[in-house]
Amino acid sequence: MQRINLIVVLAFLLASCGNPAGTSSTEPAVDTVNMDLSVQPGEDFFRYVNGGWLKNNPIPDAFTDYGAFTQLAEKNREMLKTLVLDAAQSKARQGSEARKIGDFYLSGMDSIARQNAGLSPLKPDLDKIPSLTTPALLAAYTASLCRRGISPFFYVFAMADKKQSDRMILNLYQSGLGLPEVEYYNPDNPGMLDVHTAYKQYIARLLVIAGESAGNADRQAEEIFKLETKLAGHSMTILERRDPVATYNKMDLAGLRKLSPAFDWDTFFRELGLENLNEINVFQPEFVRGFGSLLDDVPVSTWHAFLQYKVVQESSTYLNDELYAATHEFYNVFLSGQKEMQPRWKRVLNTTSASLGEAIGKVYVAKYFPPESKERISQLVANLKSSLAERIRTLEWMGDSTRAKALEKLHAMDVKVGYPDKWVDYSALDINSGPYIQNVWNANIFEFERDMAKVGKPVDRGEWVMTPQTVNAGYVPSRNEIVFPAGILQPPFFHANADDAVNYGAIGVVIGHEMTHGFDDQGRKYDKNGNLAEWWQPDDAGRFTEKTNPLIDQYNAYVMLDSLHINGELTLGENISDNGGLTISLHALKKVLDGSEKRIDGFMPLQRFFLSYAQIWRENVRDKKLARDIREDVHAPAESRVNRAVFNIPEFYEAFAIPEDAKLYIAPGARASIW
């Protein structure tokens, strides 16, 4: 399903990995058991560091990939499960956060109730859809779906105005596609024909479960697929959506009516409680225009079938087993190669953690995240900031005017570590032991109303875009801030008792990576206050592009699965940030070492720095999942984030004595050296 993660709209994210927060690992920070010392570092550094681990850790049937990140995610789930079960068994008072956490989880785990209910929770929707015969009725119903977390046509959310970053503005973002990305609908791609057939079979299967006859379901599936293909023709590709300038299209309500007059925008916004809406940012105007034209051109019966399918599809995770099995078999098995379904408790726990994120996060940090971890990471961030500042001051390719503004932006960059100072208040959220899907809808409505209340208001810079238990890190360009939740501050990213080389090679690179996002090919377009503005001198911008072009060429030339090339333009921002993170963190490490050299477990500090970096990306991945990642992800595959990134760093060649005839050797003039 094409779902937008609103964090992705807000931030450029780095997927990450480690051990449970607040715990210590008995394993060495760098373990030769996980390596393959028969491989030469210059031939395949990824397997030199991770070959033993890759061999000893095949992908379990319930996963599409398995790596350091997956291991941490599994350990994190076990930790969260303990917290949630404690809440469920606590007999907490009605209305308390603990009671809501427990009731939410238990309602999801009540498989008998879900099986007995069948699709009855959707009956009011399925009965109502055929009566949507006027623009006003369609708009009002669309608004009710958006409030419940179902976005059949477009996503609606509040975000800082890209050119007035201290104020929140309403945004519209394209939706409507059931296949993962726009390119999947390309009729000229023979590799997608089997996908199209399987997808139409999946649509028909859901419609039959919803009560349609097999013949009608097949016919409607064909029409729905044709409609989605037309929507895809008006949609921005994932590469086009990376451009913050192209996706900034502010207009008033009159402009939106003119862009798409067939949709009743007045009714839609009134139903969302936004009667006095003055301005909207439309991320993809062509999509909204095309959607409006299709409202006129496509028969009403097709739109009704499309809406019925979307309601069933978006609800399939929260209803009976038959419905979830259909969705699992298409998205997880057919598209991604997963062999076995994840157990119910993991699926329900994920939804519980997302729906009551900060309520669970509050308990999580109290139990698993010691204050000293926050203090040490804060110091590391300060060191990395200082390192990047020194690098900027000595850049030969950057002029004085741009340099001064870059330093101002770095100085103004806010840092969030661990958890928020102020927690979300869930007292207005109604959660009980009733139907699971109703609890999901209630949580979605609560979050949607909280989001809509921000429109037109000042930005709350204390608010977090990730929960504390999230195993990730991010940069938010509109706030010029970097975020490190408690979940990522654990081995192998952060070792409380490890040597500096290991920590700078792992969490240090992550910190530098996120800082560099503020200066990557898209992040650099935002000023120190988070406003979309041109603060670079033209010559400096041109030289920056010349400096980043080698990364495009290098990753375009990286072939995986025999014929699939990584998209160097799509992954450019992440690759710039990997390059910057390595450079900045290594520079900071050298200052900490101050010339001291101590061999640990047979490796010198420079070697341990690069070994630590490489091992956080250890991962086995199924071919189908890898193919999806190459098409759909702005991050390059893990293997290339090692085998391309480190070979651009001069000290790497010194650390491992890489000869010029090594397979992955990059000549000095062809290396990327940016920050």
Secondary structure, DSSP 8 states (H G I E B T S, - for coil): -----HHHHH-EEEE---S-TT---SS-SS-GGGS-TTS-TTT-HHHHHHHHHHHH----TT-SEEEHHHHHHHHHHHHHHHHHHHHHTTT--TTSHHHHHHHHHHHHH-HHHHHHHTTGGGHHHHHHGGG--SHHHHHHHHHHHHHTT--SSEEEEEEEETTEEEEEEEEEEE----SSSGGGG-TT-GGGHHHHHHHHHHHHHHHHHTT--HHHHHHHHHHHHHHHHHHHHTS--TTGGG-TTTT--EE-HHHHHHH-TTS-HHHHHHHTT-TT---EEES-HHHHHHHHHHHHHS-HHHHHHHHHHHHHHHHGGGS-HHHHHHHIIIIIIITT---S---HHHHHHHHHHHHTHHHHHHHHHHHH--HHHHHHHHHHHHHHHHHHHHHHHT-TTS-HHHHHHHHHHHHH-EEEEES-SS----TT----SS-HHHHHHHHHHHHHHHHHTTTTSB--TT--SS-TT--EEEEETTTTEEEEEGGGSSTTT--TTS-HHHHIIIIIHHHHHHHHHTTSTTGGGB-TTS-B---S-HHHHHHHHHHHHHHHHHHHT-EETTTEE--TTTTHHHHHHHHHHHHHHHHHHHHHHTT----BTTB-HHHHHHHHHHHTT-EEE-HHHHHHHHHH-SS--HHHHHHTTGGG-HHHHHHHT--TTSTT---GGGS----
